[in-house]
Amino acid sequence: MLVGGLPNHQTTPINTTSMSKKRHTKEAQIKAIRDHEAGRSQAEVCKELNITAQTFYRWKKQLGMMTNPDVRRLKELEKENKELKQMLADGLLRERILKIVVEKKL
């Protein structure tokens, strides 16, 4: 059906912000920081990893004092935290379901 001379159909919007993001591992980020500290210019490091200077300095601020074992430990803690949050959510959901069932029986 035409509305105002134009076809009346829905179209999906074009996603103009869908730039592909490269994900660099924490180890690669630390290696880049160490390369810079060893004498390579920040521009060389950024060009090699295809990142901006802003990204590099954000990494440096976040990870500057970390070593690879620290990063591994951080990943382990993040994984454990995620699992604990999931366990808590599951427990709260079970509790809520049981409460609803008990209320319906009364």
N, C-alpha and C positions, 0 to 999 in steps of 0.2 A: 504494500500500500504506500502511496506517495503522500508525504506530508510537506507542504510548502515547496513542492517541486523536487524534493529529494527522497530517495528511497528510505523507508522507515525500517531500518535493521540495526541491530546492535553490533558494534565492532569492539574488539578488545583494544584497550589503549596500548600504545607503543611505549615500551619501557626505555626511556632515553638515558636512564642512569645505570644501565646494566654493564658497567665496566667490569671486566674480569679482574679479580683480585688474586694476586699471587700470594701464597702463604709461605712464609719462610719459617723454618723451625727455630726454636729458641737457640739451639746449638749453632745454627748458621748465623743468627743474629749476633751471638757472642763472638763467633769467629770474625765477623765483620768489624766489631768493635776492637778486638785484639789486633787485627790487621792495621787498623787506623792508629792504634797506640804504638804499633811497631814501626810506624813511619810512612805508611801509605797515605796518600791524601784522601780526604773525605770524599772528594769528587770522584776519584778512581773507584773507591769502594761502592759508592752509590751507583755509578754507571755499570759496574759489573753485576750488581744485584738488581738493577733496574728499579731503584727506589729514589725517593726525593730526599733532600737534605733534612727536611723536617722529620721524615720517618726515621732516618738514621739517628738524629739527635734524640728522638723519643725513645728509640731502642737503648741508646746510651744512657739516658736518664733512668730507664726502668731496669736495665740489666747490667749496667756498667761494672758493678762489683761482684756479679755472679760468676761462678765457674760452672763447667758442665755437670759436675756432681750436684751442685746446688739446683740446677735446672731440672735434673732427673728427680730430685727430691720434691721439688715444687710440683712437677707433673704428678707424682705419686700422691701428694697431698690433695691436689685438685681432684684427682680421680676418686680418692677416698671421700672427700667432701661431697662430691656428686652422688656417690652411692648412699651416703648417710642421709642426704636430703631426700633421695628417692624412698629410702626406708621410712623416714618420718612421714612423707606424703602418703605412702601406702597404709601406714598405721592409722593416720588420721582419717583416711577414707574408710577403712574397715570399721573404725569406731563410729563414724557418722552413719554408715549403713546399718550397723547393729542398733543404734539409737532409733533409727527410723522404723526398723522391724519391730522393736519392742513397743514403740508408741502405737503402731498399727494393731498389735495384738491386744493392747489394753483398750 
